[in-house]
Amino acid sequence: MKTLIVTADDFGVDVAVNEAVERGHREGILTAASLMVGGKAVADAVERARRMPTLGVGLHLVLVEGRPTLPPEQVSRLVDTTGNFRTDMVRSAIAMTFAPEARRQLAAEIEAQFAAFAATGLPLDHVNAHKHFHLHPVIASLMLKSGKRHGLKAARAPVEPRAVLSAVEPDATLYRDPAILWARLMRRRLRAAGFATPDQVFGLAWSGAMNTARFAGLIERLPDGITEIYTHPAMTDTWPGHAPGYQYRDEYDALIASRKGVREHGITLARFADLRP
């Protein structure tokens, strides 16, 4: 059997993203969305989510390139002089590994984001992290610890099969980051702890460029088991704070255009909440 979860990350960052999430779920194949609880349009996102009980909404932990949920002075070892999380993931990762005070602040911030999600009243479908920072072992441990207190049952482990990517685009520039090793360890760790996680995930190599043709290629060659394809849809490419070069509108269009292919290939659409640990 082939089961597919289609996720939109960055839900709550902007109304243009929120609208694409709602329309992608109602009119397309989007089944899940990852909520930024500190996003400037989070209230709008939560209101939309409450109108869509079939959309699986999870927590998109932000620990880099964003604002903390706690006051900056309470996470001083994690932020820069502007009060935002650092953009240098390597520097942040080192501090989180070796500095006890940074780890204490990290634990408090992760718990605060889970608590902020719980305050929305939405069921917690899953968790992942911005820039996949949850692959960091310290972040992973704290995330799962807080998650258990808040009823977490599923998470993303971004293991992307390169053979499938090459079959879709023979000349594709493949994602060769060493983080793929950490992703495999993360998948093993999640399953050993009783959490559900997909067998494979697509979205790394073509992050911000998961267009209709690539979606069609993945759907045609979807591996057996449980697959997640994560996306970054928006109704426009140039909303405030957008990532330069990301094809947000193309990704939204792909969510709508892929309905026929999913149906023709007998693929079952699901949320994380539908998975068994």
N, C-alpha and C positions, 0 to 999 in steps of 0.2 A: 504494500500500500504506500501511497505517496501523500503525505500531509504537508501543507504549506502554511506557515505563518508569515504574513506580510506586515512589517512594522514601519511606522514613521517615527523617527527620532526628532527631538527638539520641539515637541508639542508644548505650546505655551510661550515660545520665544517671541512670537509675533502673530498678529491676527491673520496675516497672509498665509502663514503656516497652518494655523488653526482651521481656517476655512478649507484649505486643501485636505487636511485630515478628515474633516467632516464629510466633504464631498467624495473623497477617496473611499471612505467606508460605505457611504450610502449608495454610491453609483459605481464603485469599482471593487477591487479585491483587497483593500486594506482591512486587516483584521485587528491590528493592535497599534498602540501609540505609546511612546515613552515621554512622560511629563517632566519638564523642567520646573520644579516647584518655585524657583527663584526667577523665572522668566517674567518679562514685563507684561505679557498677555496671558498670565496663568489663570486669572479669574475668568477670562473669556473661554479658555480651553476647558476649564472645569465645568462651566455652564453647558458647553457643547457636549461634553462627555456624559453629563447626566441625562441628556436627551438621547443618548445612544448606548443603551445598556448592553448591546451586543459587541461593542468595541472593548477590547481588552486594554485597559490603561495601566501602565506600570510606571515605575520611578526611573528617571534618567538622572542618575547622580552626577552633579557637576562639581568637580574638584580642581578644574583647570579652565582657564579662559572664561571666567564668569564671576558673578558676585556670590559671596557666601550667604547662607541663610542666617547664620549667627552674625552679630555685630562684628565688624572687622577686628576690633581690639580683643575679641575672644578667640580669634584664630590668627593671631599676629604672625605665627610662624609659617602660615600657609599663603599669605597675601603679600602684595607689593605695596608701594607707598600710596597707591590710589584706592586701596581697600579691596581690590579685585584679586582673585586667585592668580598666581603666577602663570605665565604662558610657557615658561621653561619647564617642561615635564621632567627632564632629567634632574634638574636641581630640586624640584619638589619631591621626586621619588627618593632621592638621597636623604633629604631631611626626614621624610616619613619613615625611612628605614632605620636611621641611626640616632635621631634626636627624640628622646622621650617626651619632651614637651610638645613637639610637633605631632607625635602619635596621639597624645592625649587630646589635642585640639582637633585632630582628624576624626577621632572617635566621636567627639561631641558634635562635629558638623555633620557627619553621616547620620547620627541618630536624629539630629534636628531636621534633616531632609526627609527621613522616613516619617517623623512625627508630622511634618508639614503635609506630607501626602495623606497620612491617616486623617488629618483634620478636614480634608476635602470630602470625606465620606465615601470616596470611590473604592471599590474592591481593588486590592493590589494584585495585578495580573502577573507582573514580572519585575525584574530590575536589571539595569545595565548602567554603564557610565559613559559620560562624554569622553570622546577620544579613546574609549575602551580602557580607561585608567583602572578599571576594576581587575585587570590582569595583574596589577601590582599585588604581590602576596599579602602585604599588610592591609591594603585597601580591601582585598577580597575577604580576609578574615573578619574585619570590622563590619563589612557590608553584610556578610552572612549572619553575624552575631546580632546586629540590629534587625536584620530582615526577619529572623526567627521570631523576635519579639512582636513583630508586626504582621505575622502570618504569611511571610514570603514562602512561595512554593516553587518558583521557577526563575531562571536567570539565563542570560546569554553567555555562551562561550564561543567566540568568533573563530571557529575552525572552518576555513574556506578551502574546498577542494580545488586544487590548481588544474587537475585534469579536465574538470568540467569547464572552467574558464577558457582553457586552450581549445576545447571543442567548439565553444561558442565563437571565439575570436582567435584563430591560430596565431596571430601576431600580437596578441594582447600583452601589455606590460603587466606582468603578474606581481602580486603583492609578495615580496620576499623578505619581509621584516622578520627578525628573530622572534617577534612577539607571537608568531604562530606556534612556537613551542610552548609558550606560556598558555596559549589558548587551549592546547590539548591537555595540559596539566589542569587547567581550570575546569574543563569538561569532566575530567576524571574526578576531580575534587567535588564538584557539584553532585555528581551521581552517587559518589560514596557517602555524601552527607544527606542523601534522600531528596535532593532537589531535581526538578525536571529541567532538561535543557535540550535543544535541538541536536540532531546528529551532525548537521552541517549548517553553515551560515554563509550567505552571499551578501556583499555590499562593501567589502574592504577595497578590493582592487578598483572598483568602479564607483567609489564613494563620490556622491554629487553628480554622477553621470550614469545612473541606472535608467537608461532610456528605454523606449518601447522595443527596439530591436534586441537589446540585451535581455530584457525581460522575456521576450518571446523565445530566445535561445535557451535561457535557463529553464523555462517551463517545458520546452520540448525535451530537454535532457535532464530533467529533475531526478536526482537519485532517489532510490527507495528510502523509506523512513521519514523522519521529521526534518524539514528544512525551514530555515528562516531566511527571508530576504528583507533586509532593512533599507529604508529609503529616507530621503530628505525632501519631501514635496512642499511646494508653496505655489500660490497663484501667480507669483511674479518672481523674477530672478533678482530683483534689486530692493528688497525690503531692508529697513534699517538694521544693520548688523549682519547682513548676509556674508557668506564666505565667497570671496572673489573666485570666479570660474565655475561655481556650482550651477548646475542646470536644473534648478528647482522646478520650473514649470514643466520641463521634459519629464521629470520623474513623476509629477502629478499626472500628466497625460498618460504615462505608461500604466499607472494604476487603473485608469479607466479602460484603456485599450486592451488590457490583458484578460478581461473577463472571458472572452470567447476561448482563448487558449487554455485557460484553467478548466473550463467545462469540457472541451474536446479531449483533453488528456486525462480526464477522470480524476483530477486532483481534489483532495478534500481540504478546504480552507479551515483554519482553526486559530484559536487564541492560545496563549501559554496556559491559561486556566483549563483548557481542554486536555492537556497532556497528563500522562501518568508519570509519577516520579520514577 
